[in-house]
Amino acid sequence: MASKPEDSTATRMDLSHLRREARTALELAIVELAPNDLIDRLALATGLLEALAELPANSAPAIALGAPTADRARVALKMWRDWSTTRKRLA
């Protein structure tokens, strides 16, 4: 079943927003000396999102890795937000 053009555009837009958010979170996590596991998760998600942004949306790798990478990024971003919020409360 072929995807509709607006579906792939929305997915591309979502991945683009996630990419920017993950990149910013990674930079902040490094500066704030977040735990290594959190930095690694953000770095992995950011790297995959950066690589996927360079591929055509309809390429096999983009199709295969797009959704799992978005999920991975969302989990890492939630972990970042939780850690950052807790850290700010303790400060």
Buried (B, 14 or more C-beta within 10 A) or exposed (E): EEEEEEEBEEBBEBBEEBBEBBBBBBEEBEEBEBEEEBBBBBBBBBBBBEBBEEBEBEEEEBBEBBEEBBEBBBEBBEBBEEBBEEEEEEE
